[in-house]
Amino acid sequence: MASNTSHNSLPTVHTDSQSAEFVPLEIFVTNDQRRIAEIIIDLSFSFIVACIGIVTNILVVIVFSKQGFKDSVSVSMTIIACWDFFKCVAGVLQRLPGPMSLVSAALAKSWSNISAIEFNYFLSFSTYVASVLAAYVSVERCLCVSMPFKVKELITPKVALFFGLLISAVVFGCFMVMFFVYDIVWIFSDHFNATIAVYVNNVFFSRNPGPLFQYYNLSGIIWPTSSLGIIAGSTAIIAYHLRKSSQFRLKSASAGQTWDSNIECFKETKAKFSKSTGQQNQMSARDRQVVKMLLVVMCVNLVMLTPRIVHYTVKYFIYEFYFLRTYHNIFICMTYFLAAFDLIDAAIPLFIFYPMSTSFRTTFNDIFRCVCVTNKAVPN
């Protein structure tokens, strides 16, 4: 396998001869191009999206809290919103070098190097946690549609909380080892004429380069791929059951209608038929809304997770495609795009729930109506 060819030797690290600062090779992407991509995509666009995501996820948590966590779905979605919130906070912190550069270029570079390891990893791993939690919610909804009475008794809000915390601990724990493969050291930089922080491969990495990154890259492929498969399968099963249920109601409504020769009975039967048909249409509309919402969630996850799956697949087969290696620059540029996708994924749930969930929209509007009324009642 191509990924094994370089595992027996340390990655080639190119350094400035006087400062020992890493100097990446300009293969496919030059240093200037990488810097432009950083400013436009990472420090500007992703920073704005992360700030929006902090606000939207706070609103999502407030709405679910206001609803009282009466069902398991609200508990699970609140846990996902919390992960998305912390993901956006990490996204903002990682992009502080933008404002910092206005004060001190050396300080901005130090924070950029530190956050590239700590916050970038957290953002990636929290994305995997949220995707697995989304898969859990889809399975839960699938079971509720297939066996509604049994599942509602078994999956209570407390059970959902337990599984949500368990999934969070297991998935995030699988990636925790990657926080310990780099050391932060301080060196003097001729470029900045100051001491800056840089990340370097540590002893633990040097002793375990092969198995460590094989495990990491495989985990980065298996978790999101499995989540997408589970979400797609659950959505298909839910759509099948809802369609079957709608057809059953339609047949029942049609079979129960008798046309009597008596005019009064005819009118009464016709009125009942119209009422029944209206209820059937109403239920069908709700069914379509459920399926539509699930399809939207599945498409969002597909669009957001596919680039990351491809990215980790390339890393698995091309060992030099990583930090501090031959393709450092193009790898960094790819992380800018992936971070943008991850932060969009974290910020978007509010814009899905509000138009597609009647109960969410009603609670959201009630909260802000109360806020507006309270503000008007306060004297100037």
N, C-alpha and C positions, 0 to 999 in steps of 0.2 A: 504494500500500500504506500502511496506517495508520502503520506504523513509520517512514515517510519524512517525515511531515509536520512533525516537530519536529527533524529532524536538522540543519537549517541554523542553528539557534540553540542556545545553551547551555541546559541544563535549569534551571528556576526553582529557586533555592536561597533558602530563607527563613531568615533569621538573626536572632539576638538583636541588637537595635540597639546594645548596649553591648559585647558580648563577641564578636560575629561567630560565635557558635556556631549550628550548623544547628538550626532548629526545624521539624520536619515538620508538614505540614497534617494535621488530624485528620479524614481522609476514610475512612469505613467503620470505621476502628479509631482509638480515641483513644490518647493517650500512656499513660494509666493502664492501659487494656486491653492494650496492647502490653507494658507492664512486667509485668503479671500473667501473660501468656502466656510471657514470657521466664523468669520464676521457675519456673513449673510445668513447662513443656515442655522448655525449653532447659537451665536451670541445675540442675534436679533430675532429671527423667527421662532426658534425653540424657546427662547426666553419669554417672549410674549405669550406663547401657547401655554407654557408652564404656569405663568401668572394667572391666566384665565382658568386653568385647570384647578388651581388652589381654590378659587372662588366657587367654581361649579361643583366641586366635590363637597365643599362645606355646605352648599345649598342642598345637595342630594342627601347628605347625612341628616340635616335639619328636617327635611321632609319626611324621611323614613322614621326619624325619632318622634315627630309629631303624630304619625300614624300609629305609634305605640308598639311596633314589632309584634303585631298580632298573628302573623304567619311567618313561616320559615324563609320565604323568599325575601322579605324585607330585611331579615337578619343577614342573610347571605349577601345581598346587594349592598348592605351597609359595610360589611367587611371588605368587599371589593372597593367601595368608595374610599374607605380608609387607606387601603394600599395605594389607590390612585392619588389620593391626597399627598401621602408621603413621597410618592414617586415625583409628583410635581414640585414639592418642596426641594427634593434632591436636585431636580432639574434646574430650579432657580439658583440654588447654591452653586451648582457646577458652572453656571454661566455668569457668575459675579465678576470674573476677570474683565468682562466688557466695561462695566462702570469703574472697576479698580484701575484699569489702564489709564483713565483720566487723571488719576492721582499718582500712580507709580507703575511703570512698565515692568519693573523687576518683581514687585509684589504681585501683579496680575499674572505674570508667568509662573511664579511659585504656586499660587493658588490654582492655576490651570493644571499644573502637573499633579498636584495633590488630589484635586477633585476628579481628574481624568481616571484615576484608579478607584478611589473610594466611592464617589457619587455615580460614576458611570456604571460600575458594577451593580450598585444598589438599584439603579434605574432599570437595568436589564433583568435582574433577578426578580424584582417586584412585578415586572411585566409577565414573567412566567407564572408567578403566584396568581396574579389576577386572571390569567388565561385558564389555569386549572380550576380556579374557583368558578369561572364562567361555565366550564364544562360540568362541574358539580351541579350548578343551578339548572342547567339544561337537562341533566339526568333526573333531577328531582322533579322538574315540571313534567318530564316524560312519564315518570312513575305516577304522578298525580292524575294525569289524563288516563293512563292505562288502568290503574287501580286506585281510584280516588278515595274511597272510604278507608281502605287499609293504610294507605300511605299517610293520610292526614292524621291518623292516630299515632303512627310510628315517628314521622318526621315532625317533631314539635320545634318551636323556636329555640329551645335549649339544645336539642339534638343538632339543629342547624348551626348553632354557635360552636358546639363542640367540633363538628366536622370542619367548619370554616377555619377554626384555630389550628386544628390538626393538619389540614392541608397546607396552611400557611407555614407552619413549622417544618413540615417534611420537605416541601418544595424549596423553600428558602435555605433550609439546612443542607440540601444537596449541593448548593453552590457556595456555601460559606468558605470552603477551602481556598477559593480564589482571592479572598481578601488577604491571604498570607503569602503570596508569591512575589511580592515586590516590597522593597524598602524605600523609604523616603530619606534622601541624603541631601546635605547642603553643600554646594560647591560655588566657587567663584566663576562668574561668567564674564568673559571678555566683551561679549556683545552688549550686555547690560551694565558692565562695569560695576557689578554688585554681586552679592551672594544670593543665590536663588535655590529653591528646592527642586529636586529632580527625582524621578522614580527609577530604580534599577532592579535587575533580577537579583533575588536574594539566594541564600544557601539552600533553602528548602526547594526553590525552583530548580537550582542547578543539580540537585540530587534526584529530582523526579520530573524531568522535562517531558518524557514520553508518555507514561501512564497518566500523569496529571492532566495533560491537555487532551488526550484521547477521551478521558472520562468527561472532562468539561465540555468538549465539543459535541460528544454524543448526547449528553444531557441537554445541551442547547438545541439539539435536533428532535430528540424523542419527546420531551415535555410538550412543546407547542404543537408538534404534529399530532400527538395523541389527543390533545385538547380539541384541535380542529376536527379530528375524526369523530370524537364523542359528540361535539356540538352538532355536526352535520347529521349524524345518525339519530340523535335524539329529536332534532327538528323534523326529520322525515317521519319518524314514528308518531310524533305529536300531530303532524299534518294528516297522517293517515287516520288516526283515531277521531280527530275532530271532523274530518270529512265523513267518516262512517257514522258518527253520531248525528250529523246534520241530515244525512240521507234517511236514517232511522226515524228522526222526528218528522221529516217530510212525509214519509210513508204512513206513519201513525196518524198524522193530521188528515191525510187524504182518505185513509180507510175509515175514519170515524165520521165521515160526512154522509148523510142519507138525505135524499131529496124526496120529501113527502108531497103528496098531491094537495094537501091542505095548505092554503095560502099562509096562514099564521105560522104553521110549523115550518114552512119554507123560509119565511122571513127570519124566524128564530134561528134556524139551522144556518142560514146564510150569514147571520151576524156572528154566530159562534165560529163559523169557518173563517170569516175575515179576521176575527180576533186571534184565532189559532195561527193563521197564516202570518199575521203581523208579528206574533211572538217568535215564530219560526225564522222570519226574516231578521228579526232583531238578534236572535241567538247566532244566526249565520254571520251577521256583521261582526259580532264580538269574536266569533271563531276566526274570521278572517283577520281581525286585528291582532289576535294572539299569534297566528302563523306569520303575519307580516312583521311583527315585532321580532320574533325569533329569527326570521330570515335576515332582517336588518342587522341583528347582533352577529349572526353567523358571517354575513358579508363583511362587516367591520373587522371581525377577528381574522377573516381570511386575508383581507387587504393589509392589515397591520402586522400580522405574524409571518406571512409568506416571505417578505424580504429578510427577516431575521433567520428563518429556517435556511434559506439559500446562503446567507452570510456564514452561518455556522457550518454548513456543509462544505463550503469553500475552505474554511479554516481547517476542517478535519483533514482534507486532502492536500492542502498546501500549507506546510508547517511555517514557512517564512511570512505568511500573511497574518501578522499580529504586531502588537506593540514591540518596539525596540528590535525589529527584525528587518529583513530586506525590503518588504513592501509596507513599511511603517506608514508612509504618507497616504497611500490609497486606502489602507485599513482605517486610518483616522478619519478620512473623508467619508467612508462608509458608515462609521459610527455616528457621524453628524446626521446622516439621513435616517438611520435607525432610531436615534434619539428623538428626532422630529416625529416619526411615526408613533413611537411609544407614547410621547406626550400628547399627541392628538388623540390617541386611543384612550388616554386617561382623562382628557378634558371633555370628550364627546358624550358620555352617558346622559347628562342632563338634557341634551338636545335630542336624545332618543326617547327618554322617559316622558318628557313634557308633552310632545304632540301625540304620543302613541299609548299612553296610559291615562285613562280618565281619572282614576283615584289619585294618581300622583299629581296630575294637573290641578285637580280640585283642591287638594291640600296645599299645593304651592301657591295657588291664587288666594286661598284663605289666609295663609300666613302673611303674604304681602299686603292683602287688604287690611288686615289688623294692624300691620306696621304703619301703613299710610294713615289710617284713622287715628292711631295713637299720636303720630307726629302732628296731625292737624289739631288734635285736642290740646297739645302742649302750648301754652301761651308764649308769645315772643317776649 
